[in-house]
């Protein structure tokens, strides 16, 4: 696996092949031109996968531990994650969202935002196993919403 970046600094994947964030207020994670797995540990996690079929790992315990805003909202300050370049939504292959520690029946599309040259913004919320609701947004490069093959719950 290739190196990515965390907060602008080159970061190698760990023994599990994951480029891990540092935690705190904000993690900005960037993948390489390969297939990357990115996992933020902060109150707000910004993901840029780049080329390749990337996996964005959203983990409930980090969102909860960092005191992320809770309750359904489309306000940017209330998001715990922002995927800036989701590629391949609604089609076979492409990027993937791994939800760890969330209720598998809880993914909900909250709002479809505007469309611009870089894609269409979608706002979602998901509930962890303790009932806390977390918001995240996805910029879909091809303009499609997340489909069944674009995410999984673990």
N, C-alpha and C positions, 0 to 999 in steps of 0.2 A: 504494500500500500504506500501511496505517496504522502508526503508531508502536506499539511494544510496550514492554516493560521488561526491563532486564537488571540484576539485583541491586537491584531497586526503583527504578531510575533510568530515565526515559524514553529510549528508544533508537529511532532511525530505521533502517529497512532500508538495507543497502548498495546499491551499483549493481546487484547481482544479485537484489535483493529479499529478502535474508536478514537477519534480526535476529541479529547475531553476539554471542556471549558474550565475556567478557574474559579467560578462562583463569585459571590458578591452582588453588586447592583446590576452589572451588565456583562454578558459574554457575547462577543462578536466572533462567530466561527465561520471560517471559509474553507471550502474543500479545494481539491486540486482538479486536474483534468481527468482524473481516474474516478472509479466508483468509491465514494467516501461514506463513512458513517460519522456523523457529528452529534455530540451530546453536550448541551449546555447545563451549567450548574447554578446559574444566576437567577435573580428575581426577574430579569428580562433577558431573553436569549434571541439574538439575531443570527439567522442561518443563511449562508450563501453557499450553495453546493457546487456551483460551476458546472463544467462539462462532466459527463458520466452519469450513471444511474446512482444517485446518492440516497442515503437513508438519514432522515432527521429524527433523532431519538428524543422524544418529549417524556420526561420522567416526573411523575407526580410528587415523589418525595422531595425533589429539589424545588419544585414550585411551592410546595407547602412550607418547607424549611426556610425559604427565603422571604416568606410573607407576601407572596404575590397577591395583587388585587384579586378579589373574588366576587362573584356575581356576574350575570350576563351583561356584557357591555361591548360596544364597538369603538369606544374611545381608545386611541392609541396608548395612552398612559395606563390603561387597564389590561393590556395584553401581557401574557407571560412569554409568548414566543411570536416571532415574525419570520416566516420563510420567504425570502426575497425573490427566489427564482425556481419555483416548483415546475419541473419539466415532465411532461407526459401524463398530465391528469386525465383520467377517464380512458386511457388506452393501455394496451399491454406493454409492459416494460416501463422505463422511466423512473423517476424519483419515488420515494416511499416514506411514509411517516410511521414510526414505531411508537405507539403509546404504551408506556410501561407504568402499571399501577393505576390505571384508569378503568372505569366501568365500561365494558365493551358495548353496552347498549346506549351510551350517553352522548355520542358524537352528534352535534346538531349544527346545521348551517344557520347562522344568525342573520347574515346580511350579505348581499352581493354589492360590492362597492363599484367604483368607477373602472373603466377600461382605458388604458393608455398604450403607448408604444412598447412598454415592457410587460404587458399582460393585463389580467383582470384580478382585482383584489377581492378575496373572499374572507369573511369573518366567521369563525366557528367558536363553539364552546364545547367543553368536555368535562365530565365530572369524575373526580377521583373516588376511590373505594370508601372514603369517609364522608362522601356527599358534598365536598367542596367543588364549586364550579370555577373553571379556569378558561380564559379567553385566549385565542391565538388567531393570527391572520396569515393567509397564504396568498402570495402573488403568483397566480397561475400563468405561466408563459404562453401556453396555448389557449388560454381563455376559458378552459373547462373547470368545473368544480371537481373536488376529489370524488373518485368513484371507488367501488368496493375493492379493487385491486391496488389502490393507492395507499392503503393504510392497514395496520393490524394492531390488535390489542394483546399485550403480554403481561 
